[in-house]
Amino acid sequence: MHVAADAKSELPLAVITAPANENEKKHASKLFYKALKITEKQVKTLVADSQYSSRKLRNHASANGVRTVIPYPANQRRREKRLLRVDRYFRTHGPASERRTYKRRAAVERMNSRLKEHLNLNRHRVRGLKNET
């Protein structure tokens, strides 16, 4: 389940469900546009973890006047300094303003935790169709 949430209210704005074996980047733009539509284009900043880091998402956000605060993984833009990055110990590195903004992502994690606990999403299972041969 991919969720776009408001960091201030910690309420979900848009939800997309997808198989767990699909990369987050595949669904990022669709989720972004869903959130943009529901908020009537009031989104100012997009904060996401590095799994959502892609040129496509950054370009979509920029085209809609939305600032992105997404850490670059180690395999993207390797030689560039002063980019937001998160190390293996979950410490952030990069511009101070982006590090402060990135901390808002914790609101989404709290919202995810509440959804899992109160809606019993921590133990959800879906079985596929039986393979008929």
Residue frames as qw, qx, qy, qz and C-alpha x, y, z in Angstrom:
[[0.000, 0.892, 0.452, 0.000, 0.00, 0.00, 0.00],
 [0.401, 0.151, 0.016, 0.903, 1.40, 3.40, -1.01],
 [0.166, -0.831, -0.512, 0.143, -0.01, 6.38, 0.87],
 [0.240, 0.436, -0.020, 0.867, 0.32, 10.12, 0.34],
 [0.411, -0.679, -0.560, 0.238, -0.36, 11.98, 3.58],
 [0.004, -0.881, 0.023, -0.472, -0.53, 15.50, 4.92],
 [0.552, 0.148, -0.572, 0.588, 2.41, 15.96, 7.32],
 [0.161, -0.327, 0.313, -0.877, 0.59, 18.50, 9.50],
 [0.730, -0.198, 0.092, -0.647, -2.66, 16.63, 10.10],
 [0.177, -0.279, 0.944, -0.020, -1.15, 13.15, 9.63],
 [0.707, 0.345, 0.452, -0.421, -4.20, 12.19, 7.56],
 [0.503, 0.052, 0.720, 0.475, -4.04, 10.14, 4.35],
 [0.306, 0.542, -0.112, -0.775, -4.72, 12.02, 1.12],
 [0.734, 0.413, -0.364, -0.398, -4.35, 9.32, -1.51],
 [0.643, -0.306, 0.700, -0.065, -3.83, 5.56, -1.49],
 [0.674, 0.443, -0.488, -0.334, -2.66, 3.10, -4.11],
 [0.801, -0.287, 0.518, -0.080, -2.43, -0.63, -3.57],
 [0.591, 0.612, -0.498, -0.167, 0.08, -2.66, -5.53],
 [0.961, -0.068, -0.239, 0.122, 1.87, -5.99, -5.29],
 [0.556, -0.780, 0.214, 0.191, 4.76, -5.97, -2.83],
 [0.745, -0.102, 0.420, 0.509, 7.18, -7.17, -5.49],
 [0.421, 0.745, 0.276, 0.439, 6.74, -4.04, -7.61],
 [0.452, 0.006, -0.174, 0.875, 9.10, -1.09, -7.22],
 [0.053, -0.700, -0.453, 0.550, 7.73, 2.02, -5.52],
 [0.070, -0.375, 0.313, 0.870, 8.91, 4.23, -8.40],
 [0.025, 0.256, 0.832, 0.491, 6.40, 2.54, -10.67],
 [0.184, -0.705, -0.682, -0.059, 3.50, 4.00, -8.65],
 [0.333, -0.384, -0.243, 0.826, 5.01, 7.28, -7.44],
 [0.031, -0.031, -0.300, -0.953, 3.73, 9.56, -10.23],
 [0.375, -0.452, -0.686, -0.429, 0.20, 8.14, -10.07],
 [0.470, -0.565, -0.562, 0.380, 0.12, 8.63, -6.30],
 [0.244, -0.236, -0.046, 0.940, 1.48, 12.17, -6.67],
 [0.170, -0.187, -0.442, -0.861, -1.18, 13.15, -9.20],
 [0.444, -0.531, -0.710, -0.132, -3.91, 11.58, -7.06],
 [0.416, -0.523, -0.410, 0.621, -2.78, 13.66, -4.07],
 [0.123, -0.089, 0.180, 0.972, -2.49, 16.77, -6.24],
 [0.269, -0.375, -0.617, -0.637, -6.05, 16.30, -7.47],
 [0.477, -0.586, -0.649, 0.086, -7.58, 15.68, -4.05],
 [0.381, -0.535, -0.252, 0.711, -5.87, 18.77, -2.60],
 [0.347, 0.895, 0.280, 0.024, -6.81, 20.89, -5.61],
 [0.642, 0.524, -0.120, 0.547, -3.11, 21.49, -6.38],
 [0.349, -0.893, 0.119, -0.257, -2.35, 22.79, -2.88],
 [0.912, -0.220, 0.012, 0.346, 0.69, 20.53, -2.48],
 [0.053, 0.965, -0.257, -0.011, 3.78, 22.65, -1.85],
 [0.035, -0.629, 0.775, -0.039, 6.41, 20.08, -0.90],
 [0.943, 0.048, -0.270, -0.189, 6.78, 16.40, -1.70],
 [0.226, -0.615, 0.726, -0.212, 8.75, 14.48, 0.93],
 [0.968, 0.068, -0.121, -0.208, 9.47, 10.82, 0.26],
 [0.693, -0.502, 0.476, 0.204, 12.07, 8.22, 1.08],
 [0.042, -0.573, 0.640, 0.510, 14.84, 7.27, -1.33],
 [0.438, 0.188, 0.869, 0.133, 12.84, 4.37, -2.79],
 [0.386, 0.793, 0.452, -0.135, 10.75, 6.99, -4.60],
 [0.158, -0.708, 0.309, 0.615, 13.79, 8.82, -6.00],
 [0.600, 0.331, 0.605, 0.404, 13.44, 9.13, -9.76],
 [0.132, -0.111, 0.260, 0.950, 13.94, 11.82, -12.37],
 [0.165, -0.438, -0.707, -0.530, 10.39, 11.22, -13.61],
 [0.372, -0.711, -0.574, 0.165, 8.78, 11.99, -10.22],
 [0.348, -0.474, -0.077, 0.805, 11.03, 15.00, -9.65],
 [0.071, 0.069, 0.472, 0.876, 10.11, 16.36, -13.10],
 [0.246, -0.590, -0.699, -0.321, 6.36, 15.83, -12.52],
 [0.393, -0.693, -0.424, 0.430, 6.58, 17.65, -9.18],
 [0.296, -0.320, 0.135, 0.890, 8.65, 20.50, -10.60],
 [0.001, 0.286, 0.607, 0.741, 6.23, 20.95, -13.52],
 [0.360, -0.694, -0.576, -0.238, 3.44, 21.46, -10.96],
 [0.055, -0.747, 0.212, -0.627, 5.41, 23.90, -8.80],
 [0.847, -0.519, -0.023, -0.116, 6.05, 21.35, -6.05],
 [0.027, 0.740, -0.649, 0.175, 9.40, 21.25, -4.26],
 [0.932, -0.045, -0.358, -0.043, 10.84, 17.74, -3.81],
 [0.247, -0.672, 0.638, -0.281, 12.74, 16.58, -0.77],
 [0.995, 0.031, 0.000, -0.097, 13.73, 13.04, -1.65],
 [0.441, -0.660, 0.560, 0.239, 17.16, 11.65, -0.72],
 [0.645, 0.553, -0.476, -0.227, 19.26, 10.36, -3.56],
 [0.962, -0.226, 0.142, 0.057, 20.34, 6.73, -3.14],
 [0.491, -0.592, 0.477, 0.425, 24.06, 5.94, -3.35],
 [0.568, 0.150, 0.667, 0.458, 23.71, 4.75, -6.96],
 [0.285, 0.835, 0.401, 0.246, 22.26, 8.06, -8.23],
 [0.139, 0.925, -0.095, 0.340, 24.35, 11.17, -8.94],
 [0.870, -0.269, -0.214, 0.352, 27.38, 9.68, -7.19],
 [0.578, 0.128, -0.087, 0.802, 29.88, 12.46, -7.75],
 [0.091, -0.685, -0.159, -0.705, 27.64, 15.36, -6.78],
 [0.286, -0.124, -0.631, 0.711, 28.04, 16.93, -3.38],
 [0.197, 0.093, 0.263, -0.940, 25.43, 18.85, -1.38],
 [0.559, -0.174, -0.570, -0.576, 22.59, 16.46, -2.19],
 [0.664, -0.355, 0.375, -0.540, 20.26, 15.04, 0.42],
 [0.611, 0.189, -0.767, -0.053, 21.29, 11.48, 1.25],
 [0.758, -0.488, 0.226, -0.368, 20.49, 8.97, 4.00],
 [0.186, 0.503, -0.842, 0.053, 23.21, 6.57, 5.14],
 [0.583, -0.091, -0.798, -0.120, 22.77, 2.97, 6.24],
 [0.249, -0.239, -0.713, 0.610, 22.25, 4.13, 9.84],
 [0.009, -0.777, -0.602, -0.184, 19.36, 6.38, 8.68],
 [0.281, -0.632, -0.084, 0.717, 21.35, 9.57, 9.32],
 [0.479, 0.824, 0.286, 0.099, 20.66, 12.38, 6.88],
 [0.488, -0.344, 0.232, 0.768, 23.42, 14.29, 5.09],
 [0.299, 0.527, 0.491, 0.625, 23.14, 17.33, 2.85],
 [0.021, -0.454, -0.020, -0.891, 21.69, 20.84, 3.01],
 [0.005, 0.092, 0.716, -0.692, 20.33, 21.74, 6.45],
 [0.498, 0.150, 0.067, -0.851, 17.00, 23.03, 5.09],
 [0.689, 0.110, -0.592, -0.405, 16.36, 19.73, 3.26],
 [0.348, 0.021, -0.873, 0.341, 17.33, 17.69, 6.34],
 [0.224, 0.108, 0.511, -0.823, 14.82, 19.67, 8.44],
 [0.635, 0.178, -0.180, -0.730, 12.07, 19.21, 5.86],
 [0.560, 0.150, -0.800, -0.153, 12.86, 15.50, 5.49],
 [0.002, -0.034, 0.824, -0.566, 12.12, 15.01, 9.19],
 [0.569, 0.097, 0.128, -0.807, 8.44, 15.63, 8.37],
 [0.589, 0.140, -0.724, -0.331, 8.40, 12.17, 6.79],
 [0.071, 0.025, -0.885, 0.459, 8.09, 10.79, 10.31],
 [0.502, 0.159, 0.285, -0.801, 4.46, 12.00, 10.28],
 [0.716, 0.240, -0.450, -0.476, 3.74, 9.61, 7.42],
 [0.405, 0.162, -0.881, 0.182, 5.37, 6.75, 9.32],
 [0.203, 0.052, 0.679, -0.704, 3.16, 7.49, 12.35],
 [0.652, 0.230, -0.018, -0.722, 0.09, 7.53, 10.10],
 [0.623, 0.244, -0.711, -0.217, 1.15, 4.19, 8.57],
 [0.148, 0.095, -0.880, 0.441, 1.56, 2.75, 12.05],
 [0.426, 0.145, 0.458, -0.766, -1.95, 3.87, 13.06],
 [0.698, 0.264, -0.328, -0.579, -3.46, 2.43, 9.87],
 [0.498, 0.205, -0.843, 0.017, -1.78, -0.89, 10.49],
 [0.021, 0.001, -0.815, 0.579, -2.85, -1.02, 14.13],
 [0.410, 0.242, 0.408, -0.779, -6.41, 0.29, 13.91],
 [0.720, 0.376, -0.173, -0.557, -7.41, -1.22, 10.58],
 [0.840, -0.179, 0.512, 0.017, -5.53, -4.46, 11.14],
 [0.653, 0.725, -0.199, -0.088, -3.39, -3.81, 8.07],
 [0.160, -0.687, 0.708, -0.024, -0.33, -5.24, 9.76],
 [0.444, -0.103, 0.890, -0.006, -1.58, -8.76, 9.04],
 [0.681, 0.512, 0.074, -0.518, -3.37, -8.39, 5.72],
 [0.366, -0.192, 0.838, 0.356, -2.94, -11.15, 3.16],
 [0.669, 0.493, -0.022, -0.556, -4.27, -11.49, -0.34],
 [0.601, -0.099, 0.758, 0.232, -4.06, -14.70, -2.27],
 [0.244, 0.390, -0.499, -0.734, -3.80, -14.77, -6.03],
 [0.851, 0.203, -0.089, -0.476, -5.75, -16.92, -8.42],
 [0.785, -0.221, 0.573, 0.076, -4.94, -20.58, -8.43],
 [0.108, 0.526, -0.658, -0.528, -2.63, -21.52, -11.26],
 [0.843, 0.270, 0.363, -0.291, -4.76, -23.62, -13.61],
 [0.060, -0.490, 0.740, 0.457, -2.75, -25.82, -15.97]]
